[in-house]
Amino acid sequence: MAIVDEWRGKLGLAKLARDSKLESNAMNCVVEGNGAMKHKLNPGTFGQVLAPGKDTQESFLSVFVGGWLCELPNTPGLEGVCGTMSKGWSYQGQTGHAEILMSDNYSKIGCAYYDGIHGCDLA
C-alpha cells in the first residue's frame, strides 16, 4: 500500500483506505484466473486493474506506475517518470487502468498477487 499511497500523493490524490474485503476479492480474481488476466468483479468491487508481474515490491511498482498510471503520461505528478517506467509496457491506446486508479469515485483499495498476475480491486 505504500506504493499506492506514494504515487497517489504525487498526483495530488487522496489516499485510498486498504480494505480486506477488496483484498479478498482481488485474490479470488487472480487465483481463479490461474495465471491469465481475467476480470471478475465480485460483490463490493466497482473497479479492477490487472497486470502481469512478479511477486516483488519492485514488480508492483513497475505495474502500478509503468503499467497502469503511465497510460496517461501527461498527468501532473508523472513528469519525466513514464519515459523510463513505461519501458516494456504496451498500452494499445488503453487509459482505463489509469482512469480507475486516479478516480475520485473510489475511496478503498485491495490488492493481491497470484501466479504472475497483480490485481487491485477498488470501491
N, CA, C and O atoms as a Tinker XYZ file with bonds, in Angstrom:
   492  protein
     1  N      0.817000   -1.199000    0.000000    73     2
     2  CA     0.000000    0.000000    0.000000    64     1     3
     3  C      0.858000    1.259000    0.000000    63     2     4     5
     4  O      0.386000    2.330000   -0.382000    81     3
     5  N      2.105000    1.142000    0.422000    73     3     6
     6  CA     2.978000    2.310000    0.430000    64     5     7
     7  C      3.164000    2.856000   -0.981000    63     6     8     9
     8  O      3.216000    4.070000   -1.175000    81     7
     9  N      3.263000    1.971000   -1.961000    73     7    10
    10  CA     3.428000    2.401000   -3.349000    64     9    11
    11  C      2.177000    3.136000   -3.820000    63    10    12    13
    12  O      2.274000    4.184000   -4.458000    81    11
    13  N      1.015000    2.595000   -3.509000    73    11    14
    14  CA    -0.250000    3.237000   -3.886000    64    13    15
    15  C     -0.337000    4.613000   -3.236000    63    14    16    17
    16  O     -0.645000    5.597000   -3.909000    81    15
    17  N     -0.067000    4.692000   -1.934000    73    15    18
    18  CA    -0.136000    5.966000   -1.212000    64    17    19
    19  C      0.851000    6.976000   -1.781000    63    18    20    21
    20  O      0.500000    8.136000   -2.000000    81    19
    21  N      2.090000    6.537000   -2.022000    73    19    22
    22  CA     3.129000    7.433000   -2.527000    64    21    23
    23  C      2.734000    8.044000   -3.870000    63    22    24    25
    24  O      2.823000    9.258000   -4.058000    81    23
    25  N      2.302000    7.204000   -4.792000    73    23    26
    26  CA     2.032000    7.691000   -6.142000    64    25    27
    27  C      0.724000    8.452000   -6.240000    63    26    28    29
    28  O      0.635000    9.403000   -7.018000    81    27
    29  N     -0.281000    8.075000   -5.490000    73    27    30
    30  CA    -1.497000    8.897000   -5.476000    64    29    31
    31  C     -1.178000   10.252000   -4.862000    63    30    32    33
    32  O     -1.714000   11.272000   -5.296000    81    31
    33  N     -0.313000   10.271000   -3.858000    73    31    34
    34  CA     0.114000   11.535000   -3.261000    64    33    35
    35  C      0.842000   12.419000   -4.258000    63    34    36    37
    36  O      0.602000   13.625000   -4.310000    81    35
    37  N      1.730000   11.831000   -5.052000    73    35    38
    38  CA     2.457000   12.601000   -6.069000    64    37    39
    39  C      1.514000   13.184000   -7.109000    63    38    40    41
    40  O      1.810000   14.215000   -7.715000    81    39
    41  N      0.388000   12.531000   -7.315000    73    39    42
    42  CA    -0.602000   13.006000   -8.278000    64    41    43
    43  C     -1.610000   13.966000   -7.643000    63    42    44    45
    44  O     -2.530000   14.441000   -8.309000    81    43
    45  N     -1.429000   14.248000   -6.348000    73    43    46
    46  CA    -2.332000   15.157000   -5.655000    64    45    47
    47  C     -3.672000   14.538000   -5.312000    63    46    48    49
    48  O     -4.658000   15.247000   -5.107000    81    47
    49  N     -3.708000   13.204000   -5.249000    73    47    50
    50  CA    -4.950000   12.487000   -4.966000    64    49    51
    51  C     -4.992000   12.019000   -3.515000    63    50    52    53
    52  O     -3.952000   11.813000   -2.890000    81    51
    53  N     -6.186000   11.855000   -2.995000    73    51    54
    54  CA    -6.366000   11.366000   -1.625000    64    53    55
    55  C     -5.904000    9.918000   -1.508000    63    54    56    57
    56  O     -5.924000    9.159000   -2.476000    81    55
    57  N     -5.488000    9.558000   -0.299000    73    55    58
    58  CA    -5.129000    8.161000   -0.043000    64    57    59
    59  C     -6.370000    7.290000   -0.162000    63    58    60    61
    60  O     -7.490000    7.726000    0.103000    81    59
    61  N     -6.142000    6.053000   -0.566000    73    59    62
    62  CA    -7.203000    5.049000   -0.580000    64    61    63
    63  C     -7.048000    4.186000    0.664000    63    62    64    65
    64  O     -5.935000    3.783000    1.001000    81    63
    65  N     -8.131000    3.904000    1.337000    73    63    66
    66  CA    -8.089000    3.039000    2.512000    64    65    67
    67  C     -7.895000    1.594000    2.070000    63    66    68    69
    68  O     -8.538000    1.129000    1.128000    81    67
    69  N     -7.010000    0.899000    2.754000    73    67    70
    70  CA    -6.805000   -0.531000    2.485000    64    69    71
    71  C     -8.014000   -1.285000    3.024000    63    70    72    73
    72  O     -8.435000   -1.078000    4.163000    81    71
    73  N     -8.567000   -2.164000    2.189000    73    71    74
    74  CA    -9.806000   -2.841000    2.542000    64    73    75
    75  C     -9.640000   -4.355000    2.402000    63    74    76    77
    76  O     -9.305000   -4.851000    1.327000    81    75
    77  N     -9.877000   -5.082000    3.495000    73    75    78
    78  CA    -9.664000   -6.536000    3.483000    64    77    79
    79  C    -10.648000   -7.258000    2.559000    63    78    80    81
    80  O    -10.283000   -8.262000    1.947000    81    79
    81  N    -11.877000   -6.772000    2.448000    73    79    82
    82  CA   -12.847000   -7.391000    1.534000    64    81    83
    83  C    -12.379000   -7.237000    0.085000    63    82    84    85
    84  O    -12.485000   -8.177000   -0.703000    81    83
    85  N    -11.867000   -6.068000   -0.268000    73    83    86
    86  CA   -11.362000   -5.857000   -1.625000    64    85    87
    87  C    -10.099000   -6.675000   -1.878000    63    86    88    89
    88  O     -9.883000   -7.147000   -2.994000    81    87
    89  N     -9.260000   -6.848000   -0.849000    73    87    90
    90  CA    -8.091000   -7.723000   -0.993000    64    89    91
    91  C     -8.537000   -9.153000   -1.271000    63    90    92    93
    92  O     -7.972000   -9.838000   -2.125000    81    91
    93  N     -9.552000   -9.592000   -0.543000    73    91    94
    94  CA   -10.096000  -10.934000   -0.749000    64    93    95
    95  C    -10.689000  -11.070000   -2.149000    63    94    96    97
    96  O    -10.495000  -12.089000   -2.812000    81    95
    97  N    -11.408000  -10.049000   -2.597000    73    95    98
    98  CA   -11.975000  -10.067000   -3.944000    64    97    99
    99  C    -10.876000  -10.125000   -5.001000    63    98   100   101
   100  O    -10.976000  -10.881000   -5.967000    81    99
   101  N     -9.825000   -9.323000   -4.813000    73    99   102
   102  CA    -8.715000   -9.312000   -5.769000    64   101   103
   103  C     -8.025000  -10.673000   -5.793000    63   102   104   105
   104  O     -7.680000  -11.178000   -6.861000    81   103
   105  N     -7.824000  -11.265000   -4.617000    73   103   106
   106  CA    -7.186000  -12.584000   -4.554000    64   105   107
   107  C     -8.049000  -13.628000   -5.252000    63   106   108   109
   108  O     -7.528000  -14.462000   -5.993000    81   107
   109  N     -9.345000  -13.594000   -5.028000    73   107   110
   110  CA   -10.246000  -14.533000   -5.693000    64   109   111
   111  C    -10.135000  -14.405000   -7.206000    63   110   112   113
   112  O    -10.113000  -15.408000   -7.921000    81   111
   113  N    -10.067000  -13.182000   -7.686000    73   111   114
   114  CA    -9.969000  -12.946000   -9.131000    64   113   115
   115  C     -8.677000  -13.514000   -9.705000    63   114   116   117
   116  O     -8.714000  -14.234000  -10.703000    81   115
   117  N     -7.529000  -13.202000   -9.090000    73   115   118
   118  CA    -6.258000  -13.657000   -9.667000    64   117   119
   119  C     -6.070000  -15.160000   -9.502000    63   118   120   121
   120  O     -5.454000  -15.797000  -10.356000    81   119
   121  N     -6.588000  -15.741000   -8.420000    73   119   122
   122  CA    -6.497000  -17.196000   -8.242000    64   121   123
   123  C     -7.351000  -17.900000   -9.297000    63   122   124   125
   124  O     -6.896000  -18.853000   -9.930000    81   123
   125  N     -8.577000  -17.436000   -9.485000    73   123   126
   126  CA    -9.440000  -18.062000  -10.494000    64   125   127
   127  C     -8.902000  -17.875000  -11.907000    63   126   128   129
   128  O     -9.145000  -18.706000  -12.782000    81   127
   129  N     -8.171000  -16.786000  -12.130000    73   127   130
   130  CA    -7.559000  -16.558000  -13.435000    64   129   131
   131  C     -6.434000  -17.532000  -13.734000    63   130   132   133
   132  O     -6.109000  -17.777000  -14.895000    81   131
   133  N     -5.834000  -18.094000  -12.670000    73   131   134
   134  CA    -4.815000  -19.138000  -12.796000    64   133   135
   135  C     -3.711000  -18.773000  -13.797000    63   134   136   137
   136  O     -3.379000  -19.554000  -14.690000    81   135
   137  N     -3.151000  -17.569000  -13.627000    73   135   138
   138  CA    -2.049000  -17.143000  -14.474000    64   137   139
   139  C     -2.472000  -16.364000  -15.703000    63   138   140   141
   140  O     -1.621000  -15.919000  -16.474000    81   139
   141  N     -3.765000  -16.190000  -15.899000    73   139   142
   142  CA    -4.283000  -15.389000  -17.015000    64   141   143
   143  C     -5.029000  -14.185000  -16.441000    63   142   144   145
   144  O     -5.596000  -14.259000  -15.351000    81   143
   145  N     -5.024000  -13.099000  -17.168000    73   143   146
   146  CA    -5.738000  -11.906000  -16.713000    64   145   147
   147  C     -7.201000  -12.009000  -17.119000    63   146   148   149
   148  O     -7.565000  -11.775000  -18.271000    81   147
   149  N     -8.026000  -12.367000  -16.144000    73   147   150
   150  CA    -9.468000  -12.492000  -16.360000    64   149   151
   151  C    -10.180000  -11.650000  -15.310000    63   150   152   153
   152  O    -10.132000  -11.960000  -14.119000    81   151
   153  N    -10.831000  -10.598000  -15.750000    73   151   154
   154  CA   -11.539000   -9.735000  -14.811000    64   153   155
   155  C    -12.729000  -10.462000  -14.197000    63   154   156   157
   156  O    -13.438000  -11.216000  -14.863000    81   155
   157  N    -12.923000  -10.210000  -12.913000    73   155   158
   158  CA   -14.071000  -10.752000  -12.190000    64   157   159
   159  C    -14.429000   -9.745000  -11.101000    63   158   160   161
   160  O    -13.683000   -9.568000  -10.138000    81   159
   161  N    -15.555000   -9.099000  -11.257000    73   159   162
   162  CA   -15.988000   -8.118000  -10.268000    64   161   163
   163  C    -16.881000   -8.797000   -9.238000    63   162   164   165
   164  O    -18.080000   -8.972000   -9.452000    81   163
   165  N    -16.278000   -9.171000   -8.126000    73   163   166
   166  CA   -17.015000   -9.774000   -7.022000    64   165   167
   167  C    -17.868000   -8.707000   -6.336000    63   166   168   169
   168  O    -17.601000   -7.515000   -6.489000    81   167
   169  N    -18.896000   -9.124000   -5.578000    73   167   170
   170  CA   -19.724000   -8.159000   -4.858000    64   169   171
   171  C    -18.864000   -7.229000   -3.998000    63   170   172   173
   172  O    -18.003000   -7.682000   -3.243000    81   171
   173  N    -19.108000   -5.941000   -4.123000    73   171   174
   174  CA   -18.355000   -4.937000   -3.378000    64   173   175
   175  C    -17.250000   -4.287000   -4.185000    63   174   176   177
   176  O    -16.738000   -3.239000   -3.792000    81   175
   177  N    -16.871000   -4.886000   -5.308000    73   175   178
   178  CA   -15.844000   -4.326000   -6.185000    64   177   179
   179  C    -16.522000   -3.522000   -7.287000    63   178   180   181
   180  O    -17.461000   -3.992000   -7.930000    81   179
   181  N    -16.026000   -2.289000   -7.497000    73   179   182
   182  CA   -16.605000   -1.427000   -8.532000    64   181   183
   183  C    -15.595000   -1.040000   -9.606000    63   182   184   185
   184  O    -15.973000   -0.477000  -10.633000    81   183
   185  N    -14.328000   -1.332000   -9.384000    73   183   186
   186  CA   -13.279000   -1.107000  -10.369000    64   185   187
   187  C    -12.182000   -2.119000  -10.145000    63   186   188   189
   188  O    -11.959000   -2.557000   -9.016000    81   187
   189  N    -11.484000   -2.502000  -11.225000    73   187   190
   190  CA   -10.451000   -3.532000  -11.092000    64   189   191
   191  C     -9.374000   -3.310000  -12.148000    63   190   192   193
   192  O     -9.666000   -2.971000  -13.295000    81   191
   193  N     -8.131000   -3.508000  -11.741000    73   191   194
   194  CA    -6.998000   -3.440000  -12.661000    64   193   195
   195  C     -6.162000   -4.701000  -12.482000    63   194   196   197
   196  O     -5.947000   -5.162000  -11.361000    81   195
   197  N     -5.695000   -5.253000  -13.594000    73   195   198
   198  CA    -4.878000   -6.465000  -13.602000    64   197   199
   199  C     -3.665000   -6.241000  -14.497000    63   198   200   201
   200  O     -3.747000   -5.522000  -15.492000    81   199
   201  N     -2.543000   -6.855000  -14.142000    73   199   202
   202  CA    -1.350000   -6.795000  -14.989000    64   201   203
   203  C     -0.400000   -7.919000  -14.608000    63   202   204   205
   204  O     -0.383000   -8.367000  -13.462000    81   203
   205  N      0.395000   -8.374000  -15.579000    73   203   206
   206  CA     1.383000   -9.409000  -15.281000    64   205   207
   207  C      2.569000   -8.831000  -14.519000    63   206   208   209
   208  O      2.905000   -7.655000  -14.662000    81   207
   209  N      3.194000   -9.678000  -13.709000    73   207   210
   210  CA     4.371000   -9.244000  -12.969000    64   209   211
   211  C      4.911000  -10.355000  -12.103000    63   210   212   213
   212  O      4.534000  -11.520000  -12.235000    81   211
   213  N      5.806000   -9.965000  -11.210000    73   211   214
   214  CA     6.411000  -10.894000  -10.257000    64   213   215
   215  C      5.957000  -10.521000   -8.854000    63   214   216   217
   216  O      5.430000   -9.431000   -8.630000    81   215
   217  N      6.162000  -11.424000   -7.925000    73   215   218
   218  CA     5.729000  -11.232000   -6.543000    64   217   219
   219  C      6.788000  -10.468000   -5.752000    63   218   220   221
   220  O      7.323000  -10.970000   -4.764000    81   219
   221  N      7.083000   -9.240000   -6.204000    73   219   222
   222  CA     8.041000   -8.372000   -5.514000    64   221   223
   223  C      7.484000   -6.951000   -5.481000    63   222   224   225
   224  O      6.632000   -6.589000   -6.293000    81   223
   225  N      7.973000   -6.154000   -4.536000    73   223   226
   226  CA     7.573000   -4.750000   -4.477000    64   225   227
   227  C      8.057000   -3.996000   -5.713000    63   226   228   229
   228  O      7.360000   -3.119000   -6.223000    81   227
   229  N      9.249000   -4.337000   -6.191000    73   227   230
   230  CA     9.782000   -3.702000   -7.400000    64   229   231
   231  C      8.859000   -3.956000   -8.591000    63   230   232   233
   232  O      8.592000   -3.051000   -9.381000    81   231
   233  N      8.379000   -5.180000   -8.713000    73   231   234
   234  CA     7.457000   -5.511000   -9.799000    64   233   235
   235  C      6.139000   -4.762000   -9.635000    63   234   236   237
   236  O      5.596000   -4.253000  -10.616000    81   235
   237  N      5.614000   -4.686000   -8.407000    73   235   238
   238  CA     4.356000   -3.964000   -8.197000    64   237   239
   239  C      4.526000   -2.481000   -8.523000    63   238   240   241
   240  O      3.617000   -1.868000   -9.083000    81   239
   241  N      5.672000   -1.898000   -8.182000    73   239   242
   242  CA     5.945000   -0.507000   -8.540000    64   241   243
   243  C      5.916000   -0.335000  -10.055000    63   242   244   245
   244  O      5.317000    0.610000  -10.568000    81   243
   245  N      6.563000   -1.250000  -10.766000    73   243   246
   246  CA     6.574000   -1.203000  -12.231000    64   245   247
   247  C      5.161000   -1.316000  -12.793000    63   246   248   249
   248  O      4.797000   -0.594000  -13.721000    81   247
   249  N      4.374000   -2.216000  -12.234000    73   247   250
   250  CA     2.989000   -2.403000  -12.677000    64   249   251
   251  C      2.158000   -1.157000  -12.370000    63   250   252   253
   252  O      1.477000   -0.628000  -13.247000    81   251
   253  N      2.219000   -0.695000  -11.127000    73   251   254
   254  CA     1.358000    0.406000  -10.694000    64   253   255
   255  C      1.656000    1.688000  -11.462000    63   254   256   257
   256  O      0.745000    2.362000  -11.943000    81   255
   257  N      2.938000    2.017000  -11.573000    73   255   258
   258  CA     3.307000    3.264000  -12.246000    64   257   259
   259  C      3.446000    3.050000  -13.752000    63   258   260   261
   260  O      2.744000    3.682000  -14.541000    81   259
   261  N      4.352000    2.158000  -14.146000    73   259   262
   262  CA     4.634000    1.962000  -15.565000    64   261   263
   263  C      3.502000    1.322000  -16.331000    63   262   264   265
   264  O      3.204000    1.723000  -17.456000    81   263
   265  N      2.867000    0.332000  -15.735000    73   263   266
   266  CA     1.819000   -0.399000  -16.438000    64   265   267
   267  C      0.467000    0.281000  -16.412000    63   266   268   269
   268  O     -0.276000    0.238000  -17.392000    81   267
   269  N      0.144000    0.912000  -15.287000    73   267   270
   270  CA    -1.195000    1.481000  -15.136000    64   269   271
   271  C     -1.212000    3.004000  -15.228000    63   270   272   273
   272  O     -1.847000    3.553000  -16.128000    81   271
   273  N     -0.528000    3.702000  -14.314000    73   271   274
   274  CA    -0.603000    5.164000  -14.301000    64   273   275
   275  C     -0.068000    5.787000  -15.582000    63   274   276   277
   276  O     -0.610000    6.787000  -16.054000    81   275
   277  N      0.984000    5.214000  -16.150000    73   275   278
   278  CA     1.602000    5.801000  -17.342000    64   277   279
   279  C      0.773000    5.624000  -18.611000    63   278   280   281
   280  O      1.211000    6.025000  -19.689000    81   279
   281  N     -0.410000    5.032000  -18.504000    73   279   282
   282  CA    -1.339000    5.078000  -19.633000    64   281   283
   283  C     -1.722000    6.532000  -19.931000    63   282   284   285
   284  O     -2.101000    6.865000  -21.053000    81   283
   285  N     -1.619000    7.381000  -18.923000    73   283   286
   286  CA    -1.873000    8.822000  -19.059000    64   285   287
   287  C     -0.601000    9.567000  -18.643000    63   286   288   289
   288  O     -0.566000   10.173000  -17.573000    81   287
   289  N      0.448000    9.527000  -19.483000    73   287   290
   290  CA     1.772000   10.020000  -19.092000    64   289   291
   291  C      1.866000   11.520000  -18.866000    63   290   292   293
   292  O      2.824000   11.977000  -18.243000    81   291
   293  N      0.913000   12.299000  -19.347000    73   291   294
   294  CA     0.966000   13.749000  -19.173000    64   293   295
   295  C      0.275000   14.219000  -17.903000    63   294   296   297
   296  O      0.114000   15.420000  -17.688000    81   295
   297  N     -0.130000   13.283000  -17.069000    73   295   298
   298  CA    -0.771000   13.627000  -15.803000    64   297   299
   299  C      0.222000   14.361000  -14.911000    63   298   300   301
   300  O      1.339000   13.881000  -14.717000    81   299
   301  N     -0.166000   15.538000  -14.352000    73   299   302
   302  CA     0.724000   16.226000  -13.417000    64   301   303
   303  C      1.113000   15.302000  -12.265000    63   302   304   305
   304  O      0.262000   14.670000  -11.640000    81   303
   305  N      2.408000   15.239000  -12.002000    73   303   306
   306  CA     2.938000   14.348000  -10.975000    64   305   307
   307  C      3.719000   13.195000  -11.572000    63   306   308   309
   308  O      4.498000   12.539000  -10.879000    81   307
   309  N      3.513000   12.944000  -12.862000    73   307   310
   310  CA     4.249000   11.873000  -13.544000    64   309   311
   311  C      5.374000   12.424000  -14.422000    63   310   312   313
   312  O      6.007000   11.663000  -15.154000    81   311
   313  N      5.633000   13.725000  -14.360000    73   311   314
   314  CA     6.621000   14.355000  -15.220000    64   313   315
   315  C      7.935000   13.580000  -15.240000    63   314   316   317
   316  O      8.560000   13.369000  -14.201000    81   315
   317  N      8.342000   13.163000  -16.433000    73   315   318
   318  CA     9.626000   12.504000  -16.618000    64   317   319
   319  C      9.686000   11.051000  -16.194000    63   318   320   321
   320  O     10.640000   10.354000  -16.538000    81   319
   321  N      8.711000   10.583000  -15.469000    73   319   322
   322  CA     8.736000    9.229000  -14.924000    64   321   323
   323  C      8.413000    8.186000  -15.992000    63   322   324   325
   324  O      9.050000    7.134000  -16.050000    81   323
   325  N      7.437000    8.475000  -16.822000    73   323   326
   326  CA     6.939000    7.465000  -17.762000    64   325   327
   327  C      7.915000    7.163000  -18.890000    63   326   328   329
   328  O      7.810000    6.117000  -19.530000    81   327
   329  N      8.862000    8.059000  -19.144000    73   327   330
   330  CA     9.871000    7.778000  -20.157000    64   329   331
   331  C     10.650000    6.515000  -19.855000    63   330   332   333
   332  O     11.011000    5.769000  -20.765000    81   331
   333  N     10.910000    6.272000  -18.576000    73   331   334
   334  CA    11.631000    5.054000  -18.179000    64   333   335
   335  C     10.695000    3.981000  -17.635000    63   334   336   337
   336  O     10.869000    2.799000  -17.930000    81   335
   337  N      9.705000    4.382000  -16.846000    73   335   338
   338  CA     8.827000    3.397000  -16.194000    64   337   339
   339  C      7.918000    2.668000  -17.177000    63   338   340   341
   340  O      7.443000    1.572000  -16.879000    81   339
   341  N      7.670000    3.258000  -18.345000    73   339   342
   342  CA     6.762000    2.616000  -19.298000    64   341   343
   343  C      7.475000    1.636000  -20.223000    63   342   344   345
   344  O      6.832000    0.986000  -21.048000    81   343
   345  N      8.782000    1.524000  -20.097000    73   343   346
   346  CA     9.511000    0.575000  -20.944000    64   345   347
   347  C      9.010000   -0.846000  -20.695000    63   346   348   349
   348  O      8.910000   -1.295000  -19.553000    81   347
   349  N      8.700000   -1.539000  -21.785000    73   347   350
   350  CA     8.217000   -2.910000  -21.690000    64   349   351
   351  C      6.704000   -3.034000  -21.632000    63   350   352   353
   352  O      6.170000   -4.142000  -21.695000    81   351
   353  N      6.005000   -1.907000  -21.514000    73   351   354
   354  CA     4.544000   -1.928000  -21.447000    64   353   355
   355  C      3.963000   -1.486000  -22.779000    63   354   356   357
   356  O      4.472000   -0.553000  -23.401000    81   355
   357  N      2.916000   -2.141000  -23.215000    73   355   358
   358  CA     2.215000   -1.789000  -24.451000    64   357   359
   359  C      0.783000   -1.429000  -24.092000    63   358   360   361
   360  O      0.003000   -2.291000  -23.687000    81   359
   361  N      0.439000   -0.163000  -24.239000    73   359   362
   362  CA    -0.869000    0.311000  -23.790000    64   361   363
   363  C     -1.966000    0.127000  -24.834000    63   362   364   365
   364  O     -3.145000    0.069000  -24.483000    81   363
   365  N     -1.606000    0.038000  -26.074000    73   363   366
   366  CA    -2.573000   -0.155000  -27.164000    64   365   367
   367  C     -3.746000    0.822000  -27.061000    63   366   368   369
   368  O     -4.899000    0.462000  -27.298000    81   367
   369  N     -3.425000    2.056000  -26.706000    73   367   370
   370  CA    -4.450000    3.090000  -26.608000    64   369   371
   371  C     -5.299000    3.048000  -25.353000    63   370   372   373
   372  O     -6.195000    3.875000  -25.188000    81   371
   373  N     -5.034000    2.101000  -24.463000    73   371   374
   374  CA    -5.834000    1.976000  -23.244000    64   373   375
   375  C     -5.494000    3.075000  -22.243000    63   374   376   377
   376  O     -4.331000    3.448000  -22.087000    81   375
   377  N     -6.505000    3.583000  -21.578000    73   375   378
   378  CA    -6.314000    4.538000  -20.486000    64   377   379
   379  C     -7.150000    4.162000  -19.265000    63   378   380   381
   380  O     -7.083000    4.833000  -18.234000    81   379
   381  N     -7.927000    3.105000  -19.376000    73   379   382
   382  CA    -8.878000    2.739000  -18.328000    64   381   383
   383  C     -8.264000    2.409000  -16.984000    63   382   384   385
   384  O     -8.841000    2.730000  -15.945000    81   383
   385  N     -7.091000    1.767000  -16.985000    73   383   386
   386  CA    -6.449000    1.429000  -15.709000    64   385   387
   387  C     -6.079000    2.709000  -14.963000    63   386   388   389
   388  O     -6.360000    2.851000  -13.773000    81   387
   389  N     -5.440000    3.640000  -15.683000    73   387   390
   390  CA    -5.056000    4.912000  -15.067000    64   389   391
   391  C     -6.292000    5.677000  -14.601000    63   390   392   393
   392  O     -6.297000    6.251000  -13.511000    81   391
   393  N     -7.325000    5.685000  -15.417000    73   391   394
   394  CA    -8.547000    6.407000  -15.048000    64   393   395
   395  C     -9.160000    5.843000  -13.770000    63   394   396   397
   396  O     -9.616000    6.604000  -12.915000    81   395
   397  N     -9.176000    4.529000  -13.631000    73   395   398
   398  CA    -9.707000    3.904000  -12.413000    64   397   399
   399  C     -8.860000    4.300000  -11.208000    63   398   400   401
   400  O     -9.398000    4.716000  -10.181000    81   399
   401  N     -7.534000    4.175000  -11.327000    73   399   402
   402  CA    -6.649000    4.424000  -10.188000    64   401   403
   403  C     -6.550000    5.897000   -9.812000    63   402   404   405
   404  O     -6.164000    6.221000   -8.689000    81   403
   405  N     -6.895000    6.798000  -10.738000    73   403   406
   406  CA    -6.853000    8.236000  -10.458000    64   405   407
   407  C     -8.230000    8.806000  -10.136000    63   406   408   409
   408  O     -8.351000    9.996000   -9.847000    81   407
   409  N     -9.249000    7.991000  -10.180000    73   407   410
   410  CA   -10.618000    8.460000   -9.997000    64   409   411
   411  C    -10.907000    8.860000   -8.550000    63   410   412   413
   412  O    -10.439000    8.226000   -7.605000    81   411
   413  N    -11.689000    9.927000   -8.405000    73   411   414
   414  CA   -12.181000   10.332000   -7.083000    64   413   415
   415  C    -13.404000    9.519000   -6.673000    63   414   416   417
   416  O    -13.910000    9.679000   -5.563000    81   415
   417  N    -13.880000    8.654000   -7.557000    73   415   418
   418  CA   -15.070000    7.853000   -7.266000    64   417   419
   419  C    -14.797000    6.713000   -6.295000    63   418   420   421
   420  O    -15.732000    6.102000   -5.779000    81   419
   421  N    -13.538000    6.424000   -6.046000    73   419   422
   422  CA   -13.178000    5.303000   -5.177000    64   421   423
   423  C    -12.477000    5.808000   -3.926000    63   422   424   425
   424  O    -11.733000    6.787000   -3.978000    81   423
   425  N    -12.715000    5.144000   -2.807000    73   423   426
   426  CA   -12.065000    5.525000   -1.548000    64   425   427
   427  C    -11.328000    4.357000   -0.903000    63   426   428   429
   428  O    -10.605000    4.542000    0.077000    81   427
   429  N    -11.508000    3.147000   -1.451000    73   427   430
   430  CA   -10.902000    1.946000   -0.862000    64   429   431
   431  C    -10.235000    1.116000   -1.954000    63   430   432   433
   432  O    -10.632000    1.148000   -3.119000    81   431
   433  N     -9.201000    0.365000   -1.538000    73   431   434
   434  CA    -8.480000   -0.497000   -2.476000    64   433   435
   435  C     -8.026000   -1.765000   -1.758000    63   434   436   437
   436  O     -7.773000   -1.761000   -0.553000    81   435
   437  N     -7.932000   -2.823000   -2.508000    73   435   438
   438  CA    -7.354000   -4.074000   -2.019000    64   437   439
   439  C     -6.610000   -4.723000   -3.165000    63   438   440   441
   440  O     -7.161000   -4.878000   -4.255000    81   439
   441  N     -5.367000   -5.103000   -2.934000    73   439   442
   442  CA    -4.540000   -5.684000   -3.997000    64   441   443
   443  C     -4.089000   -7.088000   -3.611000    63   442   444   445
   444  O     -3.985000   -7.424000   -2.431000    81   443
   445  N     -3.825000   -7.891000   -4.622000    73   443   446
   446  CA    -3.369000   -9.267000   -4.402000    64   445   447
   447  C     -2.490000   -9.688000   -5.572000    63   446   448   449
   448  O     -2.500000   -9.074000   -6.639000    81   447
   449  N     -1.733000  -10.750000   -5.343000    73   447   450
   450  CA    -0.861000  -11.318000   -6.378000    64   449   451
   451  C     -0.995000  -12.834000   -6.343000    63   450   452   453
   452  O     -1.056000  -13.444000   -5.275000    81   451
   453  N     -1.039000  -13.430000   -7.529000    73   451   454
   454  CA    -1.037000  -14.887000   -7.618000    64   453   455
   455  C     -0.611000  -15.292000   -9.019000    63   454   456   457
   456  O     -1.105000  -14.746000  -10.005000    81   455
   457  N      0.285000  -16.226000   -9.106000    73   455   458
   458  CA     0.664000  -16.888000  -10.358000    64   457   459
   459  C      0.935000  -15.913000  -11.507000    63   458   460   461
   460  O      0.423000  -16.074000  -12.614000    81   459
   461  N      1.753000  -14.899000  -11.212000    73   459   462
   462  CA     2.182000  -13.984000  -12.265000    64   461   463
   463  C      1.256000  -12.824000  -12.556000    63   462   464   465
   464  O      1.490000  -12.073000  -13.503000    81   463
   465  N      0.196000  -12.658000  -11.753000    73   463   466
   466  CA    -0.769000  -11.586000  -12.006000    64   465   467
   467  C     -0.969000  -10.727000  -10.750000    63   466   468   469
   468  O     -1.273000  -11.237000   -9.671000    81   467
   469  N     -0.792000   -9.416000  -10.921000    73   467   470
   470  CA    -1.153000   -8.438000   -9.892000    64   469   471
   471  C     -2.578000   -7.986000  -10.171000    63   470   472   473
   472  O     -2.952000   -7.759000  -11.322000    81   471
   473  N     -3.367000   -7.856000   -9.117000    73   471   474
   474  CA    -4.723000   -7.345000   -9.264000    64   473   475
   475  C     -5.070000   -6.417000   -8.123000    63   474   476   477
   476  O     -4.714000   -6.678000   -6.974000    81   475
   477  N     -5.758000   -5.340000   -8.429000    73   475   478
   478  CA    -6.267000   -4.435000   -7.403000    64   477   479
   479  C     -7.743000   -4.182000   -7.672000    63   478   480   481
   480  O     -8.142000   -3.888000   -8.799000    81   479
   481  N     -8.537000   -4.299000   -6.631000    73   479   482
   482  CA    -9.968000   -4.016000   -6.690000    64   481   483
   483  C    -10.230000   -2.721000   -5.932000    63   482   484   485
   484  O     -9.606000   -2.454000   -4.905000    81   483
   485  N    -11.146000   -1.929000   -6.441000    73   483   486
   486  CA   -11.465000   -0.648000   -5.831000    64   485   487
   487  C    -12.960000   -0.494000   -5.594000    63   486   488   489
   488  O    -13.786000   -1.103000   -6.274000    81   487
   489  N    -13.282000    0.335000   -4.615000    73   487   490
   490  CA   -14.679000    0.674000   -4.320000    64   489   491
   491  C    -14.705000    2.062000   -3.698000    63   490   492
   492  O    -15.776000    2.567000   -3.361000    81   491
